[in-house]
Amino acid sequence: MAQYRYQAVNASGEQLAGDMEAHGPEMVVQRLQNMGYVPIRVDELAARGGASGFSFGRRGRLSQDDIALFTQEIATLLKAGLPLDRALEVIIHLSENDATQELVKQIREDVRGGATLHAAMEARNGVFSRLYLNMIRAGEASGALAMVMARLTEFMERSKELKETVKSAMIYPVILVMVAVLSVVVLLMFVVPQFSQMFAESGKALPLPTQIVIAAGDFFRKYWWALLLGGYLAYWLMGRQMANPASRYRWDERFLGLPLIGDLLARIEVARFSRTLGTLLANGVSLLSALSIVRETLTNSFMAERLDGVVAQLREGKGLGRPLLETGVFPGLAVHMVMVGEETGRLQEMLFQVADVFDREVQRTVKRMLALMEPVLILGLGLVIGSIIMSILVAILSVNDLTQ
């Protein structure tokens, strides 16, 4: 069994902290609930006594992970029956991050002054997204704030999982490309020059492939700084392009047209669009307002711009599915599932199903791309290194033939 450190509160909001030995964190949670407490955080203790689990608000700047865990904790406290003011006070005492403590204190003071939670959060400019604020407003209006906070937590967790899936998938190809580039640079800068000196002393004409390899090695040794500077300038120019709305729009359109990559980007955006829209509708936000919010959550400006036409047609009473189909950028499967949801009066449920379907599609697409990319990268690396080695061997053989 492992040792766990826990924090919990009772029905009146009194805090409890301590250590417990158990087979897993789920057992700690169950024991605390059986004792009448509401578990807030359970961290496994490392061998030296430090908590190895993630705790809310580690020291540093406020991050999306902090906001997600803040949302989860306040949802747990509200569901346990604590009033909002008391729940915020508990979270202040639990937080270990100065920025988080200050943020929650400001929200609590505004709430105590008579402001709604939505207004108190909106006053903290730039911290909470428009999606977040609108869902809080809808939860307060419907009297189901605890449920809305729980849905927000689930939404943020699913969004994070989707991002992590894509990021994790890119780790191996990036490492492989870096190893390939490093191998070629080492060959050209340190190995090839050893042979070029020998070839120069022979005074014989070298085969064209060998001359190209030697020239490339000389270029790398003399102008490596220019290559680094060129790479930085290209990165800077691309950043400037993506910061300009007109340029970003053109690039986003080109990205969607790329084979394999374009399909993957479209699926990621559709999954985000469907889950965000379904979550907003499930919490009482009108379809028109929800679409304008969803537009801001899409990272591809080309697809986001197409939603403007959808909103215009929706105002004319044309529904959601048909205008989405006419944009030409949303996959047919997603659009037809939305149409079925409209026809059956189950649009919210169908949007969540679309999000689940395309989350799985993203994972399958990433796996297929990796399965294709791995042999291509390995083969490409082998060909490049093999070509360099063969060019050197050919030159050695030609020099030996001439000397005999």
N, C-alpha and C positions, 0 to 999 in steps of 0.2 A: 504493500500500500504506500501511497505517496502522501506528503504533507501539503495541505492547502491553507492559504490565508483567505479569509472571507470578510466581507462587509455586508451588513443587512440592516433593515429597519423594521420596527414593529408597526402595528396599525396606527399608533399615535405619532409616529415619525421619529421615535427615539432610535439612536444608532447603536449598532452592535458590531464589534470587530473581534476577531480571534483566529486561532489556528485549529484545524481539524484534520485527522488522518482518515483517508478514505481511498477506495479503489479508483475513483474518478471524480471529476467536478460535478457530474450529474448526481452522484450520491450525496455530495455536500449540499447541493441545492435542495434535494429531496428532504434531507434531514432538517435543514433550516425551515422549509415550508411546514414540515410536521410539527416543528416547535412554535409555529405561528409567526415566523418572521418572513419578510420579503427580501430574498437575496438580491444584492445589487452588483457585487463583483466577487468572483472566485478566481484566485491566482495560485498556480502551483509553485511551491517553494523549491528553489534549486538546492543543491547539496550544501552550499555554504550559507543557506538561510535567506537568500534574496528571492523575491518573487520573480519567476521567469515568465509568467503570463503577461499579456498586454493589459495595462491599467489605463483608465481614463485620464486624459490630460497630462501626459508626461511633460516635463518642463521643456519649453520651447514655444514656438509660434503655434497658433491655432490652425489645425489642419482639418480636412474633410473627415478623417477618421475620428477626430475629437468630436466633431459635430454629430457624426453618426452615433457614437457611443452616448453622447449627451441626449440625443433623441431616444435611444433605447432605454436609458435610465429613467428619464422623465416619464416615458410611457409606462414603465414598470411601476413607478411610484403612483402615478395617477390611477392605474388599474387597481392598485392595492387600496385605493380609497383615500389617499392623502390629498388635501387641497393643494391647488397649484402653488400658492405662496410657500407652503411647507415643503413641497417637493423641490422647489428651487433652492430653498435653504439647505436641504440635505445634500443636494448636488454641489453646492458651494463648499461644504465641508469635506466632501469626498474628493474634490478636484485637487490635483497637485501642480497644475499649470497656472501660473500667475495670469496669463492672458485669458484663460478659460474662466478663472475665478472672477476676474474683473467683468467679463462679458455677462456672466450669469448674475452677478450682483447688480449690474445696470438694468438687466431685464427684470429682476425681482423688484427693484425700486420703482420702476415704471408701472409694474403690475400693482404694487401697493398703492401707487398714486392714482389708481383707477383706470389705467390703460389696459386694453386687451393684450393677450400674449402676442397676437399677430402684430399689433401696433408697436409693442415693445421690441420685437425682433426686427421689424422694418426700420426702426430708428437706428439700429446698428448697421449703417450703410455698408453694403458689400460683403457682409458675413453670410447671410442667408440668401439663397437663390429665390427667384420669383416663384418657381414651382413650390419650393418649401413654404414660402409665405402664404401662397394661395390655399394650400392644403390646410395649414393651420387656421386660416380664416374660415374655411368651410367647416372644419371640425368644431370651432367655437360656435359658429352659427347653428350647427345641428345638435350641439350638446354632446358630441361624441369625440372629444378631444383625445382621450386616451386611445381609442381605437384608431384614430387618424395618425397619432404619433407611432403606434405600432405598425401601421401600414407604411409610414414613411421610413421606418427602420428597415422593414423588409425590402422596400424599393431601393434604398441606398445600398443594402447588402447585395442585391441582385445586380445592380449597376456596377458595383465594385468587382463582383465575380466576373462579369463580362469583360471589364477592362483588364483584370489580372489574367484571364484566359489568353487574350491577345498579346499582352506583354510577355507572359511566360513562353508563348510559342515563338517569340522572336529572339529569345536568349540564345538558343543553340545556333541558328543561322548566323547571328551577329558574331558569336565566338568563332565559328568556322571561317567566316570571311576575314576576321582579324588575324587568325592564324595563317590563312592563305597569303594575305598581304605581307605579314611579317616574314614569312618564309621566303617569298620572292625578293623582298628588300634585302634580307640577309645574304641571299645568293648573289644578287647584283652588286651589293656594296662591299662585301667582304670575301666572297669566294671567287667570283669572276676576275677581279683585279689580280689575284695571284697567278692566274693563267695568262692574262693579257700581257703581263711583263715577260713571261716565257715566250709568248708568240712574237712579241716585238723584237726580242733578241734573235729569233730565228731569221727575221728579215724576209719571210715568205708571205705571199698574198693569202689571206684567210678567206674561207667560204663566207658568202653573204650572211647566212644566219648567225655565224659567229661574230661578224662585224656588227650586226644589229644588237646582239646581246652585250658586247663590250661597250658599244656606244651608250646603251641604256644604263649600264653600270656606271660609266663615267658621269652621265647626266645626274644620276641619283646622288653620287658622291659630291658633286660640285654644286648642285642646285636643289638639295633636299629642302632648304629653307623656302625656296620658291614654291615647291609643291605644298608645303604646310601652309604658306601664306595664301596660295590659290584655293586650298580646301577651306580655309577660314573665310575667305572672301565669298566663295560659293555659298557657304552656310549663312553668312550675313545677308547676301543678296536674296536668298530664298526666304529668310526671315522677313525681310522688307516686303517681298512679294506677298507673303501670306498675311502680313499686317495690313496691306492695302485691300479694301473690300472688293474693288473691281478685279484686281489681279488674283485674289484668292478665289473669287467666283469662277474665273477661267481655269485655274488649277484644279479646283474641286470637280469641275465638269470633266477635265481630262482624266483625273484619277478614276472617276466612275467608268470611263471608257476603256480602262486597261483590262486585259484578260486576267482572269483569276482575282487579281487585286480589286478590280472594280466590283465584282460580285461580292467579295468579302466585305468591302466597305458598305455596300448597299444593305447587306444583311445586318450588319452592326447597327446601322442607322434605323432600319425598320424595327429591330428589336427594341431599341431605345425609344423610338416614336410610339410603338404600341404599348409598352409598359407604362410610359409616362402618361399617355392619353387615358389609358384604362384606369390608372391610379387616380387621376384627377376626376374623371367621371364618377368613379366609385365613391368619391368624397364630396359629391354634390356640386362640383364646378360645371358650369354650362359648357356645351360642346364648343361654341364659338370662342369663349374665353380660354378653354383648355387648349384649343388649336393654336391660339396666339402664344400661349405659354410654351407649348411643345416646340414651336418654331425656334424658340431661343435655346432649346436644349440640344438641337441637332448641330453637330460639328461641321457637316458638309453644307456650305452656304448655297450650293446649287440646288440640293434637295429642299433646303429651307425656303428658298425663294419660290419654289413650285407650290409650296403650301399657301402662298398668298392667293393664288387663283382658286385653290380649294375653299378657302375661307369666303371668297367673294361668291362662289357658286352656292356655298352652304347658306349664305344669307338669302339667296334667291329660292331656297327651298329644294335644292337638287340633291340633298343628302350628302353622305361622306364617301361612299364606295365609288360611285361613278366618277366624280371629280378626281379622286386619287388615281383611278385607272387612266384618265386622260392626261395626267402629268407625264406618264411614260417613264418615270424613274422608280416607282414602287413596284416590287415584284408582283406578278399576277396572282400567286398563291395568297399573299397577304391581303391583296385587294379583294379577292373573292371571298375570303374568310370574313372580312369586314362587311361585305354585302350581305352575307348570310346572317351575320349578327344583327344588321339593321332590319332585315326582313323578319327575323324571329323575335325582335325586341330584346336581344341578349348581347348588345354591342360591347358592354364592359367585359363580360365573360369571354367573348370571342377575341377581344383585343389582348387579354392576358394569354389566351391560347396562342395567338400569333406570336407574342413575345417569347413564349416557351419554345415554340417550334423553331423560331429563327435563332434563339440562343443555341439550341442544339445544332442548327445548320452552321452557325459560326464555328462551333467546336469541330464539326465534321470537316468543314472547309479548311480550317487551319491544319487539321491532321493530314488531309490530302495534300495540301501545299507543302507541308514538311516532308511527307513521304516522297514528293517529287523533287523538292529542293535539295534534300540531302545528297542523293546520288549525283545530281547535276553539279553541286558545289565541289564534291569530292573528285568527280571526273575532271572538272575544270581546273582544279588545283593540280591534279596529277598531270594534265596535259601541259600546263604552263611550266611546272618544275621539270617535267620530262623533256620539254623542248629546250630549256636552258642547258640541261645536262647533255642532251644529244648534240647541241651546237658546239659545246666544248669538246666532246669526244670526237666529233667529225674533224674539228680543227687539229686535235692531237694526232689523229690518224693521218691526215693530209701532210702535216709537218714531218712525221716519221717516214712517210713514203718518199718525200722529197729528199730526205737526208740519206736514204739508203742508196 
